[in-house]
Amino acid sequence: MEVIEKLKNKIEEYDPSQASFILILKYLIVGFIWIALFEYFIDIFIPADQIHSFFHFANKVIFIIFSAVLIYFLIRRTLNANYKISKSIIDKAEEIKNEEDKIKKFNLIEDMIDVGIWEYDLQSGELYLSFWAQNKLNIHQKYTSQGPIESIKEYIHPDDRQEAQNKWELFLENKNKKYSNIFRVENNSEYIYIKHSGRFLKDSDDSAVKVIGTTTEITREKKLEDKLYQLAYYDDFTSLPNEKYFLDKLEQQIRAVENSQNKDGFSVFYIEIMDMDNISNLDGSLHGKETAQKIADTLNRDSELELISHYYEDKFLLLYNRISEQKNIKAKAEEIYQSVRMLWKENKIDYFLDFKIGITVYPSNGKDAKTLISRAHHALHTIEASNQFYQIYDKKIYYAKLNNIQLKNDLRKAVESEGLSLVYQPKIDLKNDDIVALEALLRWQHPEFGQISPGYFIPIAEQSNLITQITRWVIKRVIKEFSENRILRESEKIISINLSAYDLKDDSLITFLEGLIADGKLCPHQIDFEITESVFLDAEKRDLENLNKLKEAGFYISLDDFGKGYSSLSYLAKLPIDMLKLDMSFIRNLDQKRNRILIEKIIELSHELDFQVVAEGVEEKIELEILKDLNCDYVQGYYYYRPKPLAELESIICYDCNIQHL
C-alpha cells in the first residue's frame, strides 16, 4: 500500500504542460548561449569575410546537430522517468491482481467445502476471519477486536448463547487440546447451525499464543439428524412416540422413583386392537391407519396419562403414574374400554372393535422397562374369557398357559435330533434383478403344535442357553446343504445368517468359525452375519470386540430391522457393518411423502457411510419402483420370492434362468 501511495503522489506531481515548458526553456537557454558564444569567438578570432561566412554556416549545422542530440537526451530522460513510474504501476497492479486471484480461489475453496477460517490472537485480542466465516457469522470485516463468541453474541440464538460462551471460556481456562462448539446463528433472517472448532497454536516456549479455528455450517446435517430422530423415536402416521422412546422414558421413570423418597408405583398398559388386520384387509391399510389415529387421539386425551406410544398399527403402550392399586387399575381399564367403544357408538369409526389390555405394575411385576413391557404383553395373551378384556400380569397364569417348560424341552430335543430346518429367501439386486444373496431362515415344525414362529421360540432358546448351539447348527447346516449341491455351490451366492445378542457374547464362536475356515469348509466372503439393532441396547465392550473380529476375519456384517423401534444414529459410526436392512414397516408406508423422504435420506446417509441398503418385505410393484427411484441397492420380499427350501431354489439360481415374479 505504501508503494502505491508513492506512485500515486509521483503521478499527481507530474504536469505534462509544465514538463513541456521546462524542456523548451532549457532548449532556448542553451541555444541562446550557443549562438552568443559562437558569434563572439568568430568575430574575435576569424576576421576574413569569406571564412567568416563559412563558420556562420558551420555554426548553424553544428547547432542543429547539437540541438538534436540535446533534445534526444532531454526527451529520453523524461520518458525513462515516466517509464519507470508506469512499470512500477504495472508491476504493483499485477501483484495486486495475483493476490486478488489467490483470495478468490481461497474464497471459492471455502464455498466448495463450506468451511471458514478464523484466527484469534490471545495477546492482542484481535480476531481474523476469512470471507466465508464473515458471511456466515454476520461480522463482515476481516479483523475485529472481540473474541470468536463475543463478536457474534448478538446473532447467536438466545437459547444457545450462554452455553456457547461457557464452552469458549472453559476451553481457554482449561487449555483443552481441542475446542468444539455447536450453536445457532442468525443468517439472512433465519437461524443456521454452526460448528466452531479450534486448537491452540503455541510458541517455542510451549505457550499458547493463538487459537486457529474453523467454522462449518451443519444445518443440513442437523435437519437430517432431527428427521432421523423423528423416525427413530416417533411413529410416522400418528406422530406418537414409538416403543423405543417409551422404553427410554420408562427407564427414566424407574430411576426417578428409585432416587425419590416417594416410592409410589405406576402401571404400564399394553393395548392390542384385535380386529385391526381385518379392517386393513377389507378397506385397505390407509383406512386401518386412520382408525388407529382416531384411537390414538382418544387415548391421548386422558388427563391422567403420563405417556403414550404407538407400537405398530394395532398396538399401544400407556404409562400411568400413581395408578398401581388393583381397584384403580380396573377403573382405568374400564374407562379406556368405554372411550374406545364410544368411537363406534358415535359413528366415528366404521367397525366395532374388540381389544385386550395387558397390565404390569412397578415394582411388583418387574424392575426394568423391558421386563414391564414384555410381561404386559404376556398378560395380554393370557386372556381367554370372552367377557374379559384386561389382565394384570400373573406369573402362574402365564406359565400355565404357555407351558414354557415343555416347549424348552421340546426345543432342546429338536436341536439334538435334527428337528429344525432351514429355508432361504433371496435378496435381489435392483440394478439388474439378479439374485445376489440368500438369507437362511430357521423353521421348527413342532409334532404337537405345528409350525412355531421363530419370533416365539428364539427367545425361549435364548432363555435356555440353547441359542449358541442353534447358531452353530445353522452354520453347519448351511455348509452341508451348499456343499451337496453343485449348482448352488458354484453360484457363490452370499448366505446371510442371523446372530443374536447371546452369540456376540460367546467368545468361542470366533474360535469355532476360525476352525471351519482353517479346514476349508467355510469361506468368510460368502457369509453375511445379520444382527438386529436391539442387540446394542445392552451391548458390552466385548460384544463390539467380537463383532470387529468377525469383520476382520472377512465376514460381511448387516444391521437388520433398522427402524423397527430401537433405531439410534450413535452406533452407525461405531459398528463395522457393510449393509443396512430397512424394516418392512418402512415399506408399508411408502405411499406417505414424509416417510418416503426419510427413507431417501437414510439411503443417502448409508451410501455416504459406505453401507449398502436392503429393503425387506417388498410385496407390491409400486413399492419396488419407488425403491428404485430412491436408489435402494437390494430388496427382499414376496414380490420376488417367499422363503423356500434350498432344493426349490436350484433352478432359479441357475445362471441361465431369469427372475420369476410370484
RAWOTA-V239154 format. One record per backbone hydrogen bond with DSSP energy under -1.0 kcal/mol. CO is the residue of the C=O (numbers start at 1). NH is the residue of the N-H. E is the energy in kcal/mol with one decimal. If there is no record, write none. Layout:
CO,NH,E / CO,NH,E
This chain:
1,5,-1.8 / 2,6,-2.0 / 3,7,-2.5 / 4,8,-2.2 / 5,9,-2.0 / 6,10,-2.3 / 7,11,-2.3 / 8,12,-2.3 / 9,13,-2.2 / 10,14,-1.4 / 15,19,-2.6 / 16,20,-2.3 / 17,21,-2.5 / 18,22,-2.4 / 19,23,-2.0 / 20,24,-2.4 / 21,25,-2.7 / 22,26,-2.4 / 23,27,-1.9 / 24,28,-2.9 / 25,29,-2.5 / 26,30,-2.3 / 27,31,-2.3 / 28,32,-3.0 / 29,33,-2.3 / 30,34,-2.4 / 31,35,-2.7 / 32,36,-2.6 / 33,37,-2.4 / 34,38,-2.8 / 35,39,-2.7 / 36,40,-1.9 / 37,41,-2.3 / 38,42,-2.0 / 39,43,-2.2 / 40,44,-1.4 / 41,45,-2.5 / 42,46,-2.4 / 48,52,-1.9 / 49,53,-2.3 / 50,54,-1.8 / 51,55,-2.4 / 52,56,-1.7 / 53,57,-2.0 / 54,58,-3.0 / 55,59,-2.6 / 56,60,-1.7 / 57,61,-2.2 / 58,62,-3.3 / 59,63,-2.8 / 60,64,-2.4 / 61,65,-2.5 / 62,66,-3.4 / 63,67,-3.2 / 64,68,-2.2 / 65,69,-2.4 / 66,70,-2.9 / 67,71,-3.1 / 68,72,-2.4 / 69,73,-2.3 / 70,74,-2.5 / 71,75,-3.0 / 72,76,-2.8 / 73,77,-2.2 / 74,78,-2.0 / 75,79,-3.1 / 76,80,-2.8 / 77,81,-2.1 / 78,82,-2.4 / 79,83,-3.0 / 80,84,-2.5 / 81,85,-1.9 / 82,86,-2.8 / 83,87,-3.4 / 84,88,-2.4 / 85,89,-2.2 / 86,90,-2.8 / 87,91,-2.8 / 88,92,-2.4 / 89,93,-2.6 / 90,94,-2.6 / 91,95,-2.3 / 92,96,-2.8 / 93,97,-2.7 / 94,98,-2.7 / 95,99,-2.2 / 96,100,-2.7 / 97,101,-2.7 / 98,102,-2.3 / 99,103,-2.5 / 100,104,-2.7 / 101,105,-2.6 / 102,106,-2.8 / 103,107,-3.0 / 104,108,-2.5 / 105,109,-2.6 / 106,110,-2.4 / 107,111,-2.3 / 108,112,-2.3 / 109,113,-2.3 / 110,114,-1.2 / 110,115,-1.4 / 116,215,-2.5 / 117,130,-2.7 / 118,213,-3.0 / 119,128,-3.1 / 120,211,-2.2 / 121,125,-2.1 / 126,121,-2.8 / 127,144,-1.9 / 128,119,-2.2 / 130,134,-2.4 / 131,135,-2.1 / 132,136,-2.3 / 133,137,-2.2 / 134,139,-1.4 / 142,129,-2.3 / 144,127,-3.5 / 147,151,-2.5 / 152,155,-1.6 / 152,156,-1.1 / 155,186,-2.4 / 157,160,-1.8 / 157,161,-1.5 / 160,164,-2.5 / 161,165,-2.1 / 162,166,-2.5 / 163,167,-2.3 / 164,168,-1.7 / 165,169,-2.4 / 166,170,-2.6 / 167,171,-1.9 / 168,172,-2.1 / 169,173,-2.5 / 170,174,-2.6 / 171,175,-1.0 / 171,176,-1.0 / 179,198,-1.9 / 181,196,-3.8 / 183,194,-3.2 / 184,157,-2.5 / 185,192,-2.8 / 190,187,-3.9 / 192,185,-2.8 / 193,218,-2.2 / 194,183,-2.1 / 195,216,-2.2 / 196,181,-2.5 / 197,214,-2.6 / 198,179,-3.3 / 199,212,-2.4 / 201,209,-3.0 / 201,210,-1.7 / 203,206,-1.9 / 207,203,-2.2 / 209,122,-2.1 / 210,201,-3.2 / 211,120,-2.6 / 212,199,-2.2 / 213,118,-2.3 / 214,197,-2.4 / 215,116,-3.1 / 216,195,-3.2 / 218,222,-2.6 / 219,223,-2.6 / 220,224,-2.4 / 221,225,-2.6 / 222,226,-2.6 / 223,227,-2.4 / 224,228,-2.8 / 225,229,-2.5 / 226,230,-2.5 / 227,231,-2.5 / 228,232,-2.8 / 229,233,-2.5 / 230,234,-1.9 / 233,242,-2.3 / 235,239,-1.6 / 240,235,-3.7 / 241,310,-2.0 / 242,246,-2.4 / 243,247,-3.0 / 244,248,-2.3 / 245,249,-2.6 / 246,250,-2.4 / 247,251,-2.0 / 248,252,-2.0 / 249,253,-2.3 / 250,254,-2.3 / 251,255,-2.4 / 252,256,-2.4 / 253,257,-2.2 / 254,258,-2.4 / 255,259,-2.1 / 266,362,-3.0 / 267,320,-2.5 / 268,360,-2.1 / 269,318,-2.5 / 270,358,-2.8 / 271,316,-2.5 / 272,356,-2.0 / 275,279,-1.7 / 276,280,-2.2 / 277,281,-2.4 / 278,282,-2.4 / 279,283,-2.8 / 280,284,-1.7 / 284,288,-1.6 / 285,289,-2.3 / 286,290,-2.3 / 287,291,-2.1 / 288,292,-2.1 / 289,293,-2.4 / 290,294,-1.9 / 291,295,-2.1 / 292,296,-2.6 / 293,297,-2.5 / 294,298,-1.9 / 295,299,-2.7 / 296,300,-2.3 / 299,302,-1.4 / 302,305,-1.2 / 307,319,-2.5 / 309,317,-2.7 / 314,273,-3.0 / 315,311,-2.2 / 316,271,-3.0 / 317,309,-2.5 / 318,269,-2.6 / 319,306,-2.6 / 319,307,-1.3 / 320,267,-2.3 / 325,329,-2.4 / 326,330,-2.5 / 327,331,-2.0 / 328,332,-2.3 / 329,333,-2.6 / 330,334,-2.3 / 331,335,-1.9 / 332,336,-2.4 / 333,337,-2.5 / 334,338,-2.4 / 335,339,-2.2 / 336,340,-2.1 / 337,341,-2.1 / 338,342,-1.9 / 341,345,-1.8 / 342,346,-2.3 / 343,348,-2.8 / 343,349,-1.1 / 344,347,-1.6 / 354,274,-2.3 / 356,272,-2.3 / 357,391,-2.1 / 358,270,-3.4 / 359,393,-3.0 / 360,268,-2.6 / 361,365,-3.3 / 368,372,-2.1 / 369,373,-2.5 / 370,374,-2.7 / 371,375,-2.7 / 372,376,-1.7 / 373,377,-2.0 / 374,378,-2.2 / 375,379,-2.6 / 376,380,-1.8 / 377,381,-1.6 / 379,382,-1.2 / 380,383,-1.3 / 385,388,-1.4 / 389,357,-2.4 / 391,359,-2.5 / 394,398,-2.4 / 395,399,-2.4 / 396,400,-2.0 / 397,401,-2.0 / 398,402,-2.2 / 399,403,-1.7 / 403,407,-1.7 / 404,408,-2.2 / 405,409,-2.2 / 406,410,-2.8 / 407,411,-2.6 / 408,412,-2.1 / 409,413,-2.1 / 410,414,-2.3 / 411,415,-2.2 / 412,416,-2.0 / 413,417,-2.4 / 414,419,-3.5 / 421,443,-2.6 / 423,441,-3.5 / 424,644,-2.5 / 425,439,-2.5 / 427,436,-2.5 / 427,437,-1.1 / 428,635,-1.9 / 429,433,-2.3 / 434,429,-3.0 / 436,494,-1.6 / 437,427,-2.8 / 438,496,-3.1 / 439,425,-1.9 / 441,423,-2.4 / 443,421,-2.1 / 444,452,-2.4 / 446,450,-1.6 / 450,446,-2.7 / 453,456,-1.7 / 453,457,-2.2 / 454,458,-2.4 / 457,461,-2.3 / 458,462,-2.3 / 459,463,-2.3 / 460,464,-1.8 / 461,466,-2.8 / 461,467,-1.2 / 462,465,-1.0 / 466,470,-2.4 / 467,471,-2.8 / 468,472,-2.0 / 469,473,-1.9 / 470,474,-2.6 / 471,475,-2.2 / 472,476,-2.5 / 473,477,-2.7 / 474,478,-2.6 / 475,479,-2.1 / 476,480,-2.5 / 477,481,-2.9 / 478,482,-2.1 / 479,483,-2.1 / 480,484,-1.4 / 485,489,-2.5 / 486,490,-2.8 / 487,491,-1.2 / 494,438,-2.7 / 495,528,-3.1 / 496,440,-3.0 / 497,530,-2.7 / 500,504,-1.3 / 506,509,-1.5 / 508,512,-2.5 / 509,513,-2.4 / 510,514,-2.6 / 511,515,-1.9 / 512,516,-1.6 / 513,517,-2.3 / 514,518,-2.6 / 515,519,-1.8 / 516,521,-2.2 / 516,522,-1.1 / 517,520,-1.4 / 523,526,-2.2 / 524,527,-1.7 / 526,495,-3.2 / 527,556,-2.4 / 528,497,-2.6 / 529,558,-2.5 / 530,499,-3.1 / 531,560,-3.6 / 532,535,-1.7 / 533,536,-1.3 / 534,537,-1.5 / 540,544,-1.5 / 541,545,-2.0 / 542,546,-2.5 / 543,547,-2.0 / 544,548,-2.3 / 545,549,-1.9 / 546,550,-1.9 / 547,551,-1.9 / 548,552,-2.6 / 549,553,-1.7 / 550,555,-1.9 / 551,554,-1.3 / 556,529,-2.6 / 557,578,-3.7 / 557,579,-1.6 / 558,531,-2.6 / 559,581,-3.1 / 560,533,-1.3 / 561,564,-2.0 / 562,583,-2.2 / 571,575,-2.6 / 575,577,-1.7 / 578,612,-2.4 / 579,559,-2.9 / 580,614,-2.4 / 581,562,-2.7 / 582,616,-1.8 / 583,586,-1.8 / 584,588,-1.8 / 586,589,-1.3 / 587,590,-1.4 / 589,592,-1.8 / 592,596,-2.4 / 593,597,-2.4 / 594,598,-2.2 / 595,599,-2.4 / 596,600,-2.4 / 597,601,-2.2 / 598,602,-2.5 / 599,603,-2.6 / 600,604,-2.4 / 601,605,-2.9 / 602,606,-2.7 / 603,607,-2.5 / 604,608,-2.2 / 605,609,-1.7 / 606,611,-3.5 / 607,610,-1.4 / 612,580,-3.1 / 613,634,-2.4 / 614,582,-3.0 / 615,636,-2.1 / 618,639,-2.7 / 620,624,-1.6 / 621,625,-2.5 / 622,626,-2.1 / 623,627,-2.2 / 624,628,-2.0 / 625,629,-2.2 / 626,630,-1.8 / 627,632,-2.6 / 628,631,-1.6 / 633,430,-2.3 / 634,615,-2.2 / 635,428,-2.9 / 636,618,-1.7 / 637,640,-1.3 / 637,641,-2.0 / 644,424,-3.5 / 646,649,-1.2 / 649,653,-1.7 / 650,654,-1.1 / 654,657,-2.0
